Amino acid sequence: MPPPPVSHTTEMVIATVVGAAVGLLSENYLLGGIVGIVLGIVLSVGKTVYLDRRRRRR
């Protein structure tokens, strides 16, 4: 039986808030968008790798 899918809602919310904050504080909305996208990808990949390793140990 395949493992249940991984939810990335929390990571996307964190990335959106951080990206919006960077964009607003620096007044550079493109930079904020890029930071949000990159942070979302990094957090999602990190969570997927962490959960995959944890599942394999069991």
N, C-alpha and C positions, 0 to 999 in steps of 0.2 A: 504494500500500500504506500503510495507516495506521501511525503510529508505535507502538512497543510501549507498554503502559500504564506509568504512573509508580508505583513502589513508595513508600509512605509509612511503612514500618515504622520506619525510623530516627527520623523526626520524632515518631511516636507514642510510642516508647520514651523519647525525651528529654522530651516533654511530660508523660508519666506520672511520670517520676522527679522532675521539677521540681515538678509539682503536688502530689505526695505529700510532698516535702520542705517546701514552703510550708505545706501543711496540718498537718504534724506540728510544725514549728517554731513556727507561730503558734497552734497548738491550735484552729484554725478550719478544719474539714474542708471546709465548703462553699466557703470562699475557695480552698482548695487545689484543689478540683475545678474551680472556675471558671477558675482560673489555668491548670490543665492543659488544659482544653478550648480556651480561647482561644489558648494557646501552640501547641497542636497544629494548630489551624486556620491560624494565621499562618504557621507553618513549612511546612505542606503547600501553601498557596497560593503562598508564596514560591518553593518548589522547583519547582512546576508552571510558574510564570511564567518562572523562570530557564531551565528546560529547554526550554520552548517558544521562547523567544527564541534560545537556542543552536541549536536545530534549524532555525529559519528562516534563520539566517545561512549555513547550509551549502548 
